[in-house]
Amino acid sequence: KHRSMEVKRMLTQIESTEQFESAVNGYSPLLVEFFQPWCKYCQAFFPTLEEFAAQGTIPVIQVSGEEFPQIFDAYGVDSYPTLIVFRGGQPFAKHAGSMPMEELQNWVEEALQA
């Protein structure tokens, strides 16, 4: 059984580029948070993201820029946190910065309906 595929209803921080690829290609839609461990905005946003993941609307994974700068570069991420909704393995909607729960829910909802 693939450990990398167990991302339902919880926040999963990826541990390899392979795990990132398998999540992006294995889940549609998927919400990815690009963060930096030292970023205060990312730390403050963490509980909101964790709570959102627990609602089970959409799987959520996190990518650390310290560990995977090449993934950040590949998707043009240069501010933190950045959220990207992937659909069919491709980035579909992108948002730079954190947001309150209601705004996050609405943003994801819109991305899923578009």
C-alpha positions as CSV (number, residue, x, y, z in Angstrom):
1,K,0.0,0.0,0.0
2,H,1.4,3.4,-1.0
3,R,2.0,5.6,2.1
4,S,2.1,8.6,-0.3
5,M,-1.6,8.1,-1.2
6,E,-2.9,8.4,2.4
7,V,-3.6,12.1,2.4
8,K,-7.4,12.1,3.0
9,R,-8.6,14.3,5.8
10,M,-5.2,15.2,7.1
11,L,-2.4,17.5,6.3
12,T,0.5,15.6,4.7
13,Q,3.9,17.2,4.4
14,I,5.6,15.6,1.5
15,E,9.0,13.9,2.1
16,S,10.2,13.4,-1.5
17,T,9.6,14.7,-5.0
18,E,8.2,11.3,-5.9
19,Q,5.6,11.6,-3.2
20,F,4.7,15.1,-4.6
21,E,4.4,13.7,-8.1
22,S,2.2,10.8,-7.0
23,A,-0.1,13.1,-5.0
24,V,-0.4,15.6,-7.8
25,N,-1.1,12.8,-10.4
26,G,-3.1,10.6,-8.1
27,Y,-5.6,13.1,-6.7
28,S,-7.8,15.5,-8.6
29,P,-8.5,17.9,-7.2
30,L,-5.7,18.5,-4.7
31,L,-4.7,21.5,-2.6
32,V,-1.0,22.2,-2.2
33,E,0.5,24.6,0.3
34,F,3.9,25.9,-0.5
35,F,5.5,27.1,2.7
36,Q,8.8,28.0,4.4
37,P,9.5,26.7,7.9
38,W,10.8,30.1,9.1
39,C,7.8,32.0,7.7
40,K,5.6,33.5,10.4
41,Y,2.6,33.8,8.1
42,C,2.8,30.1,7.2
43,Q,3.0,29.2,10.9
44,A,0.0,31.3,11.7
45,F,-1.9,29.8,8.8
46,F,-1.1,26.2,9.8
47,P,-4.1,25.6,12.2
48,T,-6.6,26.9,9.6
49,L,-5.1,24.7,6.9
50,E,-5.1,21.7,9.3
51,E,-8.8,22.3,10.1
52,F,-9.6,22.7,6.4
53,A,-7.9,19.4,5.6
54,A,-9.9,17.7,8.4
55,Q,-13.1,18.7,6.7
56,G,-12.3,16.4,3.8
57,T,-13.4,18.7,1.0
58,I,-10.2,18.1,-0.9
59,P,-6.9,16.4,0.0
60,V,-4.2,18.8,1.2
61,I,-0.4,18.5,1.0
62,Q,2.4,20.8,2.1
63,V,5.7,21.4,0.3
64,S,8.6,22.9,2.2
65,G,10.7,25.4,0.2
66,E,13.7,24.6,2.3
67,E,13.6,20.9,1.3
68,F,12.2,21.2,-2.2
69,P,13.2,24.6,-3.8
70,Q,13.1,22.9,-7.2
71,I,9.3,22.3,-6.8
72,F,8.8,25.9,-5.9
73,D,10.8,27.0,-9.0
74,A,8.8,24.6,-11.2
75,Y,5.5,26.4,-10.2
76,G,6.8,29.9,-9.9
77,V,6.3,30.2,-6.1
78,D,8.0,33.2,-4.7
79,S,5.9,34.2,-1.7
80,Y,4.7,32.3,1.3
81,P,2.4,30.7,1.9
82,T,1.2,30.1,-1.7
83,L,-1.8,27.8,-2.3
84,I,-2.3,26.0,-5.6
85,V,-5.3,23.8,-6.5
86,F,-4.3,21.1,-8.9
87,R,-6.8,19.4,-11.2
88,G,-5.8,16.6,-13.5
89,G,-2.1,16.9,-12.5
90,Q,-2.0,20.6,-13.5
91,P,-2.0,23.8,-11.5
92,F,-5.5,25.3,-11.8
93,A,-5.9,28.1,-9.3
94,K,-3.2,30.0,-7.4
95,H,-3.4,32.2,-4.3
96,A,-0.4,34.0,-2.7
97,G,-0.8,34.6,1.1
98,S,-2.8,33.1,3.9
99,M,-6.5,33.6,4.3
100,P,-9.2,33.1,7.0
101,M,-11.1,29.8,6.9
102,E,-14.3,31.1,5.2
103,E,-12.3,32.7,2.5
104,L,-10.2,29.5,2.0
105,Q,-13.4,27.4,1.7
106,N,-14.9,29.9,-0.8
107,W,-11.7,30.0,-2.9
108,V,-11.4,26.2,-3.1
109,E,-15.1,25.9,-3.8
110,E,-14.8,28.3,-6.7
111,A,-11.8,26.5,-8.1
112,L,-13.7,23.2,-7.9
113,Q,-16.7,24.6,-9.7
114,A,-14.9,26.5,-12.4
